[in-house]
Amino acid sequence: MELLLVGVVARAHGNKGQVIVNPETDFPEERFAAGNELIVELAGRESRRRIATVRFHQGRPVIGFDGVETMNDAEALTGAELKVSASEVGPLPERTYYRHDLVGCEVREEGGGVIGKVARVDGPLERSHLVIEGPRGEVMLPLVEEFWVSIDLAARVIVVRPPVGLLDL
């Protein structure tokens, strides 16, 4: 079963077993809804936990899990990766992509020059950018439609038309 990272526990919050999560998804309200189950991976061990409570503070979810009742319980989850099964994520609208689908794609300039491979996608949905590792080192390219020529997930290739000088920054 393929698992997708949706967040990382940053730290405990308060004294009632809640944790603050750094989201790694463009859909935090959907992924971190009360009643949802997440796979919690910490130190090579996995467990399933149901979200009992959730609220958002400064864009980050503050979550209470079933069975996590104290600050000590919550502190023990610090650094845990929160994941969902790939089969649980639904289809996206046209010209919208999941981050995990873009990671590992080769990025080429229109005309053929290879920039590198997508190492990760950073930023929220409306301000996402590709972090590309290649011969020029790390390059960040905003993921905006005016820079895209094509994205072929089957071939794992993204063709872009970046503004002059952007790749040299």
C-alpha positions in Angstrom: 0.0 0.0 0.0 1.5 3.4 -1.1 1.3 6.0 1.7 1.3 9.7 1.1 2.7 12.3 3.5 0.1 14.9 4.5 1.7 16.4 7.6 4.4 16.2 10.3 3.7 16.7 14.0 5.6 19.9 15.0 5.0 19.7 18.8 2.5 19.3 21.6 -0.1 22.0 22.1 -1.6 22.7 25.5 -2.1 20.1 28.2 -5.0 18.0 26.7 -3.1 15.9 24.3 -3.3 18.1 21.2 -0.6 18.5 18.6 0.3 21.2 16.1 0.8 19.8 12.6 2.9 21.3 9.8 0.7 20.4 6.8 2.3 18.8 3.7 -0.8 18.9 1.6 -2.7 21.4 -0.4 -6.0 20.2 1.2 -5.5 20.5 4.9 -9.2 21.1 5.7 -10.0 17.9 3.9 -7.1 15.7 5.2 -7.4 16.8 8.8 -11.2 16.7 9.3 -12.5 15.3 12.6 -13.3 11.6 12.1 -10.6 11.0 9.6 -8.0 8.3 10.2 -4.4 8.9 9.6 -1.4 6.6 9.7 1.1 7.9 12.2 4.7 6.9 11.5 7.3 7.4 14.1 10.7 5.7 14.5 9.8 3.1 11.9 6.5 2.1 13.5 3.1 2.8 12.1 -0.3 3.1 13.9 -3.7 4.3 12.8 -5.2 7.2 14.7 -8.6 8.8 14.4 -8.8 12.6 14.6 -11.1 13.5 17.5 -10.9 17.2 17.3 -9.3 19.8 14.9 -9.1 23.5 14.6 -6.8 25.7 12.6 -4.5 28.3 14.0 -2.3 30.4 11.7 -2.9 28.0 8.9 -1.8 24.9 10.8 -4.1 22.2 12.2 -4.2 21.7 15.9 -5.3 18.1 16.3 -6.6 15.9 19.1 -6.3 12.2 18.4 -8.4 9.5 20.0 -6.3 7.9 22.8 -3.9 10.9 23.1 -5.0 12.5 26.3 -2.1 14.1 28.0 0.7 16.5 27.1 3.2 13.7 27.6 1.2 11.5 25.1 1.2 14.4 22.6 4.9 15.2 23.1 5.7 11.5 22.3 4.3 12.2 18.8 6.7 15.1 18.0 8.3 14.5 14.6 5.7 11.8 13.6 4.8 11.7 9.9 1.1 11.7 9.2 0.1 9.8 6.1 -2.9 8.5 4.1 -3.2 5.7 1.7 -2.8 6.7 -1.9 -6.1 5.0 -2.6 -7.9 7.5 -0.3 -7.1 10.6 -2.4 -9.6 11.4 -5.1 -9.1 12.8 -8.6 -8.2 16.5 -9.1 -9.6 19.0 -11.5 -7.8 19.3 -14.9 -4.4 20.9 -14.8 -4.1 20.4 -11.0 -1.6 17.9 -9.6 -0.8 16.2 -6.3 2.6 17.1 -5.0 3.7 13.5 -4.8 2.9 13.1 -8.5 5.3 15.9 -9.4 8.3 14.8 -7.2 10.8 12.9 -9.3 9.7 14.3 -12.6 12.4 15.6 -15.0 12.0 19.3 -15.7 13.1 20.6 -19.1 13.1 24.0 -20.7 11.0 24.4 -23.8 13.5 23.6 -26.5 15.0 20.7 -24.7 17.5 21.8 -22.0 17.3 19.7 -18.9 16.9 21.8 -15.7 16.8 18.8 -13.3 14.4 16.7 -11.3 11.7 17.9 -8.9 13.0 17.3 -5.4 9.9 18.7 -3.7 7.0 21.1 -4.0 6.9 23.9 -1.4 4.3 26.4 -0.5 0.5 26.4 -0.3 -1.7 25.6 -3.3 -2.0 29.2 -4.5 1.8 29.9 -4.2 3.4 26.5 -4.8 6.9 26.3 -6.4 8.9 23.4 -7.7 12.3 22.8 -6.0 14.4 21.3 -8.7 17.8 19.6 -8.2 20.1 19.7 -11.2 23.5 20.7 -12.6 22.9 24.4 -11.6 22.2 23.3 -8.0 18.9 23.9 -6.4 16.5 25.9 -8.5 13.0 27.2 -7.4 10.4 27.7 -10.1 6.9 29.0 -9.3 4.2 26.6 -10.3 2.1 29.0 -12.3 0.4 28.3 -15.5 2.2 30.9 -17.5 5.5 29.1 -17.0 4.1 25.6 -17.9 4.3 24.2 -21.4 3.2 20.7 -20.5 3.1 18.2 -17.6 3.2 14.6 -18.7 2.9 12.5 -15.5 3.0 9.2 -17.5 6.4 10.1 -19.0 7.4 11.9 -15.7 8.4 15.1 -17.7 7.5 18.7 -17.1 8.3 21.2 -19.8 8.5 24.8 -18.7 9.1 28.3 -20.2 10.6 30.3 -17.3 11.2 34.0 -17.6 14.7 35.0 -18.8 17.2 35.0 -15.9 14.9 33.2 -13.4 17.0 30.0 -13.5 20.2 31.9 -12.8 19.0 33.4 -9.5 
